Amino acid sequence: MAGELVLITGASGFLGAQLVNETLKAGYRVRGTVRRQAQVESLEAFFRPSYGDRVEFATIPDMTQEGAYDAVLHGVDYIFHVASPLASPSHGADTDFKAVYIEPAVKGVTTILDAATKYPSVKRVVITSSVAALRPLEGVPDGTVESEQSGANIHISPDHKLTSYEEAYFASKILADQATTDFVKARKPKYSTVTIHPTFIYGRNILQTSFSELSGTNGFLWHSLQSPQPLVGSRAVHVLDVTEAHLKALEFAAEKDPYTDPSSWTGGIAKFIVAAPSFKWEDIAEFTRRKYPQIGSKLEEDKPTAGSYDTSRAADILGLKSLRPIEEMVTDVIDQLLEFTDFPKQL
């Protein structure tokens, strides 16, 4: 409902900032959280000219600390919990993966869920998860159709030995989702809980101001197109479709979803996979060469993602029936990069 207050964690990130913008456009008020005061000042400078006092920001230096969110939930109606560690190739084998990935992901989600129980005004908590939370670390056989229920029997130990940043990232998503389920089943909060499970998210980054700032999933996309082999698999979703899924998750009637029954296998959590149809990297490389001949693509090999996703719940319950194609994601990313004065003259 317009005018209600939404708390958005991770507000300075690629998805978080887009979610701040789309939530404000939808008529809600927003309180965003970030880690540093400098980020508050930057976000205020970006959003305040358009939205005035309908948007505000606060610092949460360490979301893993007990009570970290207690001071920012007054008057909040809904929560989008986006903040969580991102996969980064800079984290080598000597990284303390548990400290960098597992603890922030798990404690971050349980801290926000616990804080929300102290504020009766909170009606629903929407957690940004990932399809990675729904598949085992060893992957799935090709031909598998994965659904939200695929995650029902996936459990790993918090002390599982991790050997790479990719494995650590996937494990953090599984364990955070596991912690969410455990919390809701044990505590039975009065608010309802939703988890959104997107694939790799691409699209325009509204806070990016230079080519040198390219990072995250858009960085994976760009470097995949400019490398002989893609860095990631062949499933994706547009950032605006993910933000729409979050906003639709505030609106749907819980009684229309059997997952929200506390006796269901989710413990009452509504879960939604958000993914566009699969694609072939070789087709996207050719699309890029045709549309951007001045850039081209060095991609020579494909990297198909095993299995496919059943997105019928998001279509039927949230109304997400037609998602943007991969070509639109690529276009939005490359068009933005071409706007920057520091775009490389030679690739």
Beta strands, then each sheet from edge to edge (+ up, - down):
strand 1: 5-9
strand 2: 29-34
strand 3: 55-59
strand 4: 78-81
strand 5: 124-128
strand 6: 145-146
strand 7: 192-198
strand 8: 200-202
strand 9: 236-238
strand 10: 270-274
strand 11: 308-309
sheet 1: 3+ 2+ 1+ 4+ 5+ 7+ 10+
sheet 2: 6+ 11+
sheet 3: 8+ 9+
end
